[in-house]
Amino acid sequence: MSGARAASRRHFLGGMAALAGVTAGGPAGAAPDRVTAFMQALAEAVAGDPALAAFYRDNGHRPIWTGRGGRDRARRQALLGALEDAPVHALPQAAYDDALLRANLGTIRSGRDLGRAEAALSRLFLTYVNHLQGGVLEPRRVDREIIRSRPLRAGAALLESFSRSSPAAFLRRQAPRAPEYARLMKAKREMERLIGRGGWGPEVPGGKLRPGDSGARVVALRDRLVAMGYMRRSASREFDAPLMRAVRAFQLAHGLNPDGVVGPGTLRALNVSAERRLAAIIVAMERERWMNIERGKRHVWVNLAAFSVAVIDEGKVTFETRAVVGANRNDRRSPEFSDMMEYMVVNPTWNVPRSIAVKEYLPLLQKDPNAAGHLRLTRGGQPISREGIDFTQFTEADFPFDLKQPPSRRNALGLVKFMFPNRYNIYLHDTPEKHLFARERRAYSHGCIRLNDPFEFAYTLLAPQVSDPEAFFQARLASGRETVVPLERHVPVHLVYRTAFTTARGQVRFRDDIYGRDGRIFEALRAAGVALRAVRG
């Protein structure tokens, strides 16, 4: 236990004994409605916090922490125990230690001291529970493209519920209940023990390795994969079939092309330290707390970092496909947010976003008025002939036209798009650029999400409302006409970003931090007091 933690614990435990000599309610036999020094100090201490002020006003400014009875003692002990376990949840224990010291229970000598300590403990309780339920950080303050808010419960309601519950059980229930959170916690513990044993050992020296190679570098590769759990230990110096299978398993777990060859990308992933992988898991736990919401019995899960889109039904993946996401540029990165998918459009028209029209197509038209001939020029919804238009007279600010691409197989949106109307103009869609799905890193779009298997995705979405979803969809596709197909039940869509996630069996998968978001989150968590741990034994 660190010095600060030991000191805060001594103050807290010492304060428990000190409470026996001070009463929160004033002299014995005092009238119940008498304003005591405790009550006055408590009211003053919570006056600037609406949640605390409302709770104590409603309960008559009575203590829930600092009373003499067994229930208050049980609450104090439960809170202390939860704070001791804060590192299990990758929460900033140092912040809670400081708060315990500020509560300063060991120096209580009067009712006013007791009132201030009561307020400090309730404030500490809410800080801890808010962190556990909804995250330590405010997402948008870390990265403006993470368009989420912490899912926090009202503080007065939390204190009221806590005061009427078994305190230890209540605190245990505040962590996210999603199975992914529990699996990440388990992965975190295992990684901490691994780091305590020295991690994965030496890095694999540079240069390509392929089946048939032999020597010290092959031994280093084998040792690394053994330490990572991808194969059993052996004394072979050969890049043999078992080693190739282990390399392929590693590649699959890291979103790499599973060719069994250790090229630059695979080597780079192999040599990522256990500490960096632990940091990714800790960030994923924080992200799970941000997503501690009702996600929908059926929902669409878009993992931007994994370039994947899945349909989740009752907690199980029922459909999954590769995706292309926004390029890593300021105006193209795909944001993170949740919305409701309402309809799909078969044979869509591409209404070119104005930013693309003026930044990409206007310069082409200024050079050649017949450029981008697949696009139609419109104004006020009416077709406009390009003939006689001098495009050089327009700037990005005053370009008066809209650009549209009619339905076709060459349409930038492909043959279907899936709409969850939002202010960011993000949606899922088909694409004619199928070759991009063969690449490991698939960040090429202007922000929207392109699907490798859009028809199958459509069939999955339509299955609850039509008896033959494939025939239904294909009939509308064959018409060649733009057709809107409403979803009878709107489907939640969650655009998330996970560089560490687990399978249903608990295996951990890692991806590159393509936008640098998780790196910024981890630095913010460290600044807040979250620390990497190595656990021995």
Wavefront OBJ file of the C-alpha trace (Angstrom):
o trace
v 0.000 0.000 0.000
v 1.398 3.444 -0.960
v 2.123 6.097 1.678
v -0.825 8.234 0.592
v -3.185 5.272 0.617
v -1.976 4.137 4.045
v -2.356 7.658 5.421
v -5.865 8.083 4.031
v -6.889 4.688 5.369
v -5.485 5.523 8.844
v -7.411 8.803 8.855
v -10.578 7.018 7.806
v -10.335 4.159 10.295
v -9.200 6.494 13.060
v -12.130 8.724 12.256
v -14.534 5.817 12.702
v -13.426 5.516 16.313
v -13.523 9.282 16.805
v -17.160 9.387 15.680
v -18.186 7.551 18.809
v -17.443 10.663 20.850
v -19.439 13.089 18.712
v -23.134 13.004 17.898
v -24.652 14.349 14.711
v -27.969 15.152 16.314
v -26.980 17.336 19.275
v -27.508 16.665 22.976
v -29.600 13.701 24.031
v -33.254 14.566 24.283
v -33.023 17.554 21.927
v -36.123 18.321 19.880
v -36.060 16.617 16.461
v -36.571 19.903 14.604
v -33.765 21.723 16.406
v -31.080 23.065 14.044
v -27.846 21.614 15.375
v -24.267 22.620 14.645
v -23.982 19.451 12.553
v -27.022 20.322 10.467
v -25.897 23.919 9.967
v -22.388 22.861 8.889
v -23.790 20.168 6.596
v -26.199 22.608 4.935
v -23.372 25.079 4.377
v -21.041 22.390 3.000
v -23.553 21.122 0.400
v -25.046 24.484 -0.564
v -22.992 24.690 -3.764
v -23.918 21.185 -4.934
v -27.577 20.900 -6.056
v -27.650 17.094 -5.838
v -26.274 16.949 -2.297
v -28.350 19.908 -1.179
v -31.540 18.270 -2.494
v -30.783 14.911 -0.861
v -30.018 16.330 2.584
v -32.884 18.789 2.435
v -35.279 15.911 1.731
v -33.870 13.711 4.506
v -33.917 16.489 7.101
v -30.116 16.929 7.116
v -29.617 13.605 8.868
v -26.342 11.696 8.477
v -25.936 8.542 6.442
v -22.175 8.201 7.069
v -21.261 9.779 10.373
v -23.958 8.551 12.737
v -23.151 6.259 15.619
v -25.268 3.344 14.458
v -24.290 0.147 12.695
v -25.852 1.137 9.361
v -23.671 4.244 9.073
v -20.635 2.196 10.052
v -21.510 -0.399 7.393
v -21.754 2.354 4.751
v -18.345 3.739 5.725
v -16.770 0.311 5.593
v -18.416 -0.508 2.251
v -17.177 2.729 0.704
v -13.660 2.180 1.989
v -13.672 -1.358 0.623
v -14.882 -0.155 -2.778
v -12.168 2.493 -2.917
v -9.569 -0.111 -2.039
v -10.745 -2.095 -5.072
v -10.812 0.920 -7.411
v -7.688 -0.219 -9.336
v -9.532 -3.420 -10.306
v -11.803 -1.181 -12.369
v -8.888 0.971 -13.604
v -10.205 3.932 -11.619
v -8.002 6.725 -10.169
v -7.484 5.546 -6.605
v -5.143 8.442 -5.849
v -8.038 10.874 -6.334
v -10.124 9.009 -3.766
v -7.217 8.899 -1.318
v -6.948 12.684 -1.528
v -10.679 12.991 -0.927
v -10.468 10.740 2.141
v -7.706 12.917 3.510
v -9.845 16.006 2.902
v -12.685 14.365 4.828
v -10.140 14.218 7.682
v -12.262 12.085 9.982
v -9.387 11.733 12.419
v -9.614 15.393 13.427
v -13.338 15.509 14.222
v -13.948 17.256 17.513
v -17.319 18.908 17.103
v -20.693 18.723 15.427
v -19.536 21.233 12.812
v -16.537 19.031 11.982
v -18.917 16.122 11.663
v -21.228 18.012 9.289
v -18.340 18.889 6.996
v -17.114 15.275 7.049
v -20.616 14.026 6.201
v -20.706 16.248 3.107
v -17.185 15.206 2.081
v -18.060 11.513 2.267
v -21.219 11.921 0.199
v -19.266 13.913 -2.372
v -16.615 11.182 -2.466
v -19.318 8.519 -2.832
v -20.858 10.303 -5.824
v -17.466 10.825 -7.465
v -16.621 7.146 -7.160
v -20.035 5.884 -8.306
v -20.113 8.318 -11.232
v -16.670 7.113 -12.309
v -17.706 3.489 -12.019
v -21.030 3.909 -13.808
v -20.227 6.463 -16.478
v -16.477 6.925 -16.746
v -13.745 9.111 -15.336
v -13.495 11.434 -18.355
v -15.980 13.556 -20.262
v -15.596 12.112 -23.787
v -15.966 15.323 -25.803
v -13.321 17.066 -23.714
v -10.795 14.427 -24.717
v -11.704 14.429 -28.419
v -14.418 16.542 -30.040
v -15.155 13.694 -32.492
v -16.342 11.457 -29.629
v -19.898 12.742 -29.521
v -21.017 11.138 -26.275
v -21.857 12.178 -22.743
v -21.202 10.202 -19.589
v -24.378 8.246 -18.684
v -24.739 9.476 -15.102
v -27.653 8.994 -12.723
v -29.011 11.870 -10.654
v -26.901 12.273 -7.522
v -29.812 12.727 -5.108
v -31.453 9.547 -6.414
v -28.185 7.626 -6.029
v -27.768 8.691 -2.423
v -31.407 7.941 -1.646
v -31.158 4.460 -3.166
v -27.845 3.798 -1.428
v -29.185 4.895 1.948
v -31.997 2.304 1.667
v -29.846 -0.567 0.329
v -27.288 -3.038 1.545
v -24.236 -0.770 1.045
v -21.642 -3.302 -0.156
v -24.097 -4.959 -2.550
v -25.228 -1.571 -3.864
v -21.670 -0.509 -4.656
v -20.926 -3.796 -6.412
v -23.959 -3.296 -8.664
v -22.803 0.084 -9.981
v -20.268 -1.260 -12.486
v -21.453 -1.746 -16.084
v -23.274 -5.068 -16.417
v -22.399 -5.679 -20.061
v -20.515 -8.995 -20.438
v -17.779 -7.139 -22.330
v -16.918 -5.117 -19.231
v -16.457 -8.254 -17.120
v -14.323 -9.857 -19.834
v -12.148 -6.749 -20.101
v -11.673 -6.737 -16.323
v -10.510 -10.349 -16.502
v -8.154 -9.531 -19.390
v -6.777 -6.608 -17.396
v -6.023 -8.816 -14.379
v -4.299 -11.384 -16.579
v -2.213 -8.722 -18.312
v -1.189 -7.229 -14.954
v -0.023 -10.649 -13.762
v 1.836 -11.153 -17.034
v 3.623 -7.823 -16.614
v 4.445 -8.815 -13.033
v 6.212 -11.881 -14.456
v 8.225 -9.784 -16.882
v 5.881 -9.454 -19.847
v 6.465 -11.211 -23.158
v 10.229 -11.136 -23.026
v 12.594 -9.764 -25.712
v 11.251 -8.266 -28.930
v 11.597 -10.129 -32.216
v 14.496 -8.660 -34.246
v 13.643 -6.882 -37.508
v 13.340 -8.366 -40.969
v 10.800 -10.611 -42.690
v 10.375 -14.167 -41.447
v 8.611 -16.863 -43.439
v 8.088 -20.638 -43.333
v 11.356 -22.465 -43.972
v 13.552 -19.893 -42.215
v 15.656 -20.927 -39.229
v 18.006 -19.459 -36.672
v 18.018 -17.144 -33.663
v 15.343 -14.785 -35.014
v 12.975 -17.712 -35.508
v 13.665 -18.767 -31.908
v 12.878 -15.229 -30.729
v 9.611 -15.305 -32.699
v 8.700 -18.683 -31.233
v 9.488 -17.548 -27.683
v 7.377 -14.422 -28.114
v 4.375 -16.369 -29.394
v 4.745 -18.934 -26.603
v 4.733 -16.120 -24.013
v 1.628 -14.670 -25.676
v -0.166 -18.003 -25.485
v -0.378 -18.740 -29.210
v 1.616 -21.984 -29.133
v 3.315 -24.524 -26.896
v 6.967 -24.313 -26.067
v 9.427 -26.329 -28.147
v 13.164 -26.339 -28.847
v 12.835 -26.071 -32.627
v 14.815 -23.389 -34.480
v 12.753 -23.899 -37.644
v 9.860 -21.836 -38.966
v 7.736 -24.963 -39.205
v 4.018 -25.647 -39.622
v 3.114 -25.187 -35.905
v 4.876 -21.829 -35.871
v 3.082 -20.748 -39.045
v -0.269 -21.658 -37.471
v 0.636 -19.591 -34.403
v 1.593 -16.619 -36.587
v -1.705 -16.882 -38.446
v -3.662 -17.035 -35.170
v -1.813 -13.930 -33.971
v -2.566 -12.138 -37.232
v -6.262 -12.940 -37.037
v -6.400 -11.653 -33.463
v -4.842 -8.366 -34.552
v -6.773 -7.726 -37.751
v -3.849 -8.587 -40.018
v -3.783 -10.573 -43.249
v -3.408 -14.187 -41.994
v -0.741 -15.264 -44.483
v 1.557 -16.836 -41.884
v 4.440 -14.567 -42.899
v 6.000 -12.089 -40.462
v 6.194 -8.920 -42.530
v 6.559 -5.333 -41.254
v 2.958 -5.016 -40.028
v 2.960 -8.321 -38.172
v 6.399 -7.625 -36.697
v 5.273 -4.217 -35.471
v 2.215 -5.764 -33.776
v 4.304 -8.562 -32.249
v 6.671 -6.079 -30.655
v 4.003 -3.953 -28.992
v 4.711 -4.203 -25.265
v 2.386 -5.791 -22.734
v 2.163 -2.401 -21.016
v 0.766 -0.796 -24.171
v -1.742 -3.602 -24.569
v -2.779 -3.138 -20.933
v -3.283 0.573 -21.616
v -5.571 -0.329 -24.542
v -7.631 -2.603 -22.273
v -7.936 0.144 -19.653
v -9.134 2.585 -22.310
v -11.654 -0.006 -23.521
v -13.000 -0.282 -19.957
v -13.458 3.495 -19.821
v -15.218 3.348 -23.176
v -17.509 0.599 -21.861
v -18.465 2.897 -19.003
v -19.340 5.599 -21.550
v -21.577 3.029 -23.253
v -23.285 1.970 -20.020
v -26.656 2.549 -21.677
v -29.510 0.493 -23.078
v -28.094 -0.488 -26.463
v -31.170 -2.254 -27.829
v -32.036 -5.952 -28.003
v -31.168 -5.637 -31.684
v -28.565 -3.046 -32.589
v -25.868 -2.277 -35.123
v -22.328 -2.092 -33.725
v -19.788 -0.238 -35.885
v -16.232 -0.603 -34.567
v -14.291 2.047 -36.458
v -10.890 0.856 -35.246
v -11.643 -2.720 -36.317
v -13.184 -1.661 -39.660
v -16.196 -3.838 -38.913
v -19.983 -3.662 -38.742
v -22.089 -6.198 -36.850
v -25.739 -6.792 -36.064
v -26.212 -7.848 -32.441
v -29.373 -9.733 -31.442
v -29.912 -10.475 -27.753
v -26.195 -10.093 -27.124
v -25.099 -12.377 -29.984
v -23.506 -11.435 -33.301
v -25.914 -12.528 -36.044
v -24.223 -10.716 -38.932
v -20.789 -9.198 -39.457
v -18.981 -7.632 -42.384
v -15.882 -5.639 -43.218
v -16.137 -1.876 -43.434
v -14.299 1.124 -44.813
v -14.289 4.130 -42.463
v -13.246 7.775 -42.658
v -9.695 8.639 -43.622
v -7.427 9.987 -40.897
v -7.846 13.626 -41.882
v -9.456 16.483 -39.995
v -12.470 16.656 -42.264
v -12.886 12.918 -42.862
v -12.547 10.950 -39.638
v -15.720 9.075 -38.723
v -17.196 10.423 -35.475
v -18.462 8.312 -32.585
v -22.124 8.608 -31.656
v -25.367 6.631 -31.376
v -28.595 7.099 -33.314
v -31.579 5.176 -34.706
v -31.591 3.591 -38.158
v -34.978 4.413 -39.693
v -34.898 3.304 -43.321
v -32.808 2.140 -46.270
v -32.723 3.566 -49.778
v -32.389 1.113 -52.679
v -30.828 2.555 -55.859
v -29.896 5.796 -54.080
v -29.059 9.129 -55.624
v -25.820 10.565 -54.306
v -26.382 14.129 -53.220
v -22.787 15.294 -53.116
v -22.120 17.011 -49.766
v -21.312 20.661 -50.231
v -17.875 20.290 -48.656
v -16.949 17.683 -51.277
v -18.615 19.631 -54.101
v -16.668 22.832 -53.493
v -13.362 21.379 -52.315
v -12.994 18.479 -54.750
v -15.274 18.994 -57.748
v -15.299 22.786 -58.172
v -11.528 22.888 -58.932
v -12.065 20.154 -61.571
v -14.943 22.067 -63.163
v -12.879 25.244 -63.228
v -10.263 23.423 -65.271
v -12.758 21.583 -67.468
v -16.525 22.304 -67.404
v -17.180 18.756 -68.627
v -15.199 17.108 -65.836
v -16.956 14.644 -63.517
v -19.513 13.897 -66.216
v -21.214 11.312 -64.007
v -22.562 14.154 -61.851
v -25.597 16.269 -62.664
v -25.741 19.971 -61.952
v -28.905 21.263 -60.253
v -30.108 24.524 -58.753
v -33.182 24.712 -56.589
v -33.869 21.088 -57.497
v -33.933 21.835 -61.244
v -31.393 20.370 -63.720
v -28.902 22.906 -65.072
v -26.894 22.551 -68.297
v -23.166 23.091 -67.911
v -23.043 24.745 -71.315
v -22.004 28.385 -71.114
v -21.200 28.334 -67.377
v -17.875 29.904 -66.410
v -17.002 27.974 -63.257
v -13.933 30.117 -62.646
v -16.195 32.936 -61.438
v -17.250 30.922 -58.371
v -15.493 30.337 -55.068
v -16.182 27.793 -52.342
v -18.339 30.399 -50.600
v -20.618 31.332 -53.509
v -20.826 28.182 -55.656
v -24.609 28.171 -56.381
v -25.157 24.620 -57.626
v -25.799 21.190 -56.186
v -24.166 18.062 -57.598
v -26.029 14.773 -57.840
v -25.161 11.324 -59.110
v -28.200 9.335 -60.304
v -28.713 5.678 -59.321
v -26.342 3.230 -61.020
v -23.798 0.569 -60.190
v -21.125 3.259 -60.469
v -22.870 5.477 -57.928
v -20.544 6.448 -55.075
v -23.099 5.015 -52.639
v -23.389 1.778 -54.564
v -26.859 0.265 -54.743
v -28.154 0.797 -51.207
v -27.667 3.119 -48.265
v -28.843 2.784 -44.662
v -30.053 5.932 -42.969
v -30.009 7.047 -39.346
v -30.546 10.789 -39.936
v -28.019 12.848 -37.997
v -26.401 16.265 -38.092
v -23.049 14.774 -39.123
v -24.369 13.377 -42.441
v -23.001 9.918 -41.593
v -24.655 6.739 -42.833
v -23.819 3.200 -43.964
v -23.756 2.340 -47.651
v -22.607 0.123 -50.488
v -19.648 1.151 -52.673
v -18.327 0.315 -56.142
v -14.767 0.359 -54.739
v -14.779 -3.268 -53.626
v -11.000 -3.617 -53.829
v -10.565 -1.579 -50.624
v -12.052 -4.359 -48.498
v -9.032 -6.571 -49.148
v -6.753 -4.153 -47.293
v -5.847 -4.445 -43.611
v -6.271 -0.728 -42.866
v -9.501 0.507 -44.407
v -9.678 4.230 -43.613
v -10.458 5.853 -46.968
v -13.948 7.392 -46.912
v -15.127 10.946 -46.270
v -16.588 9.768 -42.958
v -19.454 7.473 -43.930
v -19.219 3.721 -43.413
v -18.944 1.525 -46.507
v -20.020 -2.119 -46.268
v -18.439 -5.139 -47.906
v -21.721 -7.104 -47.824
v -24.477 -4.476 -48.080
v -27.134 -6.774 -49.570
v -26.740 -9.358 -46.817
v -26.888 -6.530 -44.287
v -30.164 -5.402 -45.867
v -31.589 -8.934 -45.734
v -30.723 -9.135 -42.019
v -32.443 -5.826 -41.273
v -35.527 -6.768 -43.301
v -35.898 -10.289 -41.874
v -38.194 -9.249 -38.969
v -40.698 -7.538 -41.273
v -40.903 -9.572 -44.525
v -41.139 -13.314 -45.120
v -38.557 -13.406 -47.927
v -36.178 -10.477 -47.367
v -33.867 -11.381 -50.259
v -36.678 -11.506 -52.833
v -38.219 -8.329 -51.388
v -34.946 -6.435 -51.662
v -33.974 -7.774 -55.087
v -37.354 -6.800 -56.581
v -36.806 -3.188 -55.590
v -33.216 -3.291 -56.762
v -34.253 -4.644 -60.171
v -36.626 -1.698 -60.705
v -33.675 0.642 -61.061
v -35.709 3.332 -59.310
v -34.743 5.038 -56.095
v -36.897 3.368 -53.436
v -37.180 4.170 -49.743
v -37.807 1.099 -47.543
v -38.798 2.031 -43.969
v -37.746 -0.214 -41.094
v -40.903 -1.042 -39.149
v -38.813 -1.162 -35.997
v -36.032 1.374 -35.875
v -32.660 -0.115 -34.990
v -30.119 1.587 -32.697
v -26.766 2.219 -34.363
v -23.648 2.683 -32.247
v -20.483 4.014 -33.873
v -17.716 3.086 -31.442
v -13.926 2.877 -31.495
v -12.320 -0.085 -29.758
v -8.644 -0.927 -30.118
v -9.113 -3.670 -27.510
v -12.181 -5.883 -27.335
v -13.039 -9.486 -26.520
v -14.796 -12.412 -28.098
v -17.700 -14.182 -26.423
v -15.161 -16.737 -25.158
v -13.064 -14.010 -23.540
v -10.192 -13.901 -26.031
v -8.758 -10.403 -26.369
v -8.426 -8.781 -29.794
v -6.331 -5.702 -30.532
v -6.362 -3.128 -33.333
v -4.273 -0.088 -34.254
v -5.229 3.316 -32.906
v -5.814 4.706 -36.407
v -7.077 8.120 -35.259
v -4.921 8.427 -32.123
v -8.040 8.737 -29.989
v -7.207 5.981 -27.522
v -3.753 7.438 -26.971
v -5.345 10.742 -25.975
v -7.823 8.965 -23.716
v -5.094 7.058 -21.910
v -3.032 10.199 -21.343
v -6.122 11.906 -19.918
v -6.770 8.905 -17.663
v -3.176 9.024 -16.429
v -3.515 12.734 -15.718
v -6.666 11.906 -13.716
v -4.715 9.387 -11.614
v -5.248 6.028 -13.366
v -2.065 3.960 -13.296
v -0.757 0.813 -14.953
v -0.119 -1.967 -12.446
v 2.087 -5.002 -12.379
v 0.708 -7.744 -10.116
v 3.097 -10.339 -8.751
v 2.074 -13.765 -7.686
l 1 2 3 4 5 6 7 8 9 10 11 12 13 14 15 16 17 18 19 20 21 22 23 24 25 26 27 28 29 30 31 32 33 34 35 36 37 38 39 40 41 42 43 44 45 46 47 48 49 50 51 52 53 54 55 56 57 58 59 60 61 62 63 64 65 66 67 68 69 70 71 72 73 74 75 76 77 78 79 80 81 82 83 84 85 86 87 88 89 90 91 92 93 94 95 96 97 98 99 100 101 102 103 104 105 106 107 108 109 110 111 112 113 114 115 116 117 118 119 120 121 122 123 124 125 126 127 128 129 130 131 132 133 134 135 136 137 138 139 140 141 142 143 144 145 146 147 148 149 150 151 152 153 154 155 156 157 158 159 160 161 162 163 164 165 166 167 168 169 170 171 172 173 174 175 176 177 178 179 180 181 182 183 184 185 186 187 188 189 190 191 192 193 194 195 196 197 198 199 200 201 202 203 204 205 206 207 208 209 210 211 212 213 214 215 216 217 218 219 220 221 222 223 224 225 226 227 228 229 230 231 232 233 234 235 236 237 238 239 240 241 242 243 244 245 246 247 248 249 250 251 252 253 254 255 256 257 258 259 260 261 262 263 264 265 266 267 268 269 270 271 272 273 274 275 276 277 278 279 280 281 282 283 284 285 286 287 288 289 290 291 292 293 294 295 296 297 298 299 300 301 302 303 304 305 306 307 308 309 310 311 312 313 314 315 316 317 318 319 320 321 322 323 324 325 326 327 328 329 330 331 332 333 334 335 336 337 338 339 340 341 342 343 344 345 346 347 348 349 350 351 352 353 354 355 356 357 358 359 360 361 362 363 364 365 366 367 368 369 370 371 372 373 374 375 376 377 378 379 380 381 382 383 384 385 386 387 388 389 390 391 392 393 394 395 396 397 398 399 400 401 402 403 404 405 406 407 408 409 410 411 412 413 414 415 416 417 418 419 420 421 422 423 424 425 426 427 428 429 430 431 432 433 434 435 436 437 438 439 440 441 442 443 444 445 446 447 448 449 450 451 452 453 454 455 456 457 458 459 460 461 462 463 464 465 466 467 468 469 470 471 472 473 474 475 476 477 478 479 480 481 482 483 484 485 486 487 488 489 490 491 492 493 494 495 496 497 498 499 500 501 502 503 504 505 506 507 508 509 510 511 512 513 514 515 516 517 518 519 520 521 522 523 524 525 526 527 528 529 530 531 532 533 534 535 536 537
